[in-house]
Amino acid sequence: EQAIALLKLLNLGEKSREEGRSMSADAFLEKVRARHASRRGETMALPRK
């Protein structure tokens, strides 16, 4: 089941890239963190550079 799920995710990723809908890993992680924080009702501090 996990292998099938992984193949489906890889296929979705490939389709997204073909359609020009892609983002960097950092942008993706930032989006996930923001969504997680908003679901917990927290504000998220911006990362320091």
N, C-alpha and C positions, 0 to 999 in steps of 0.2 A: 504493500500500500504506500509506503514512504517513497519507494522508487518511482511509482507512478505519479505521485504528487510532485516529486522533484522534476520529472520530465515535463509535466504540465506547466510548472513554474518557468522552467527554461524555455519552453515554447512560447509562453506569454511574453517573456523578456525579449525573445527574438522578434516577435511581432511588434512589440513596442518600439524597438530600435529601428525596424524597417519603416515604421510610421513616423519616426522622428520624435517619439515621446520617450526620451531617456533622461536620466540625471546622474550626477556623480554619486559615488557611494556616500560621501560626506553629506550631500544634500538629502539623500534618502534617509540616512540616520537622523539628521536634524528634524526631518518631517515626522519620523516615527516618534522621536523623543517629545516633540511638541504635541502630537496627538495623544500620547500616553499621559503627559502632564495635564492636558486639558480634560481628559477623562477623569482624572483624579481631582480636578478642580484646583490645580496649582498653576502658578505662573512659572515660566521657565527662564532661568538666567541665561544670557547669551554667553557662549564660550569665549574665553580669553584667547587672544592671539599673540 
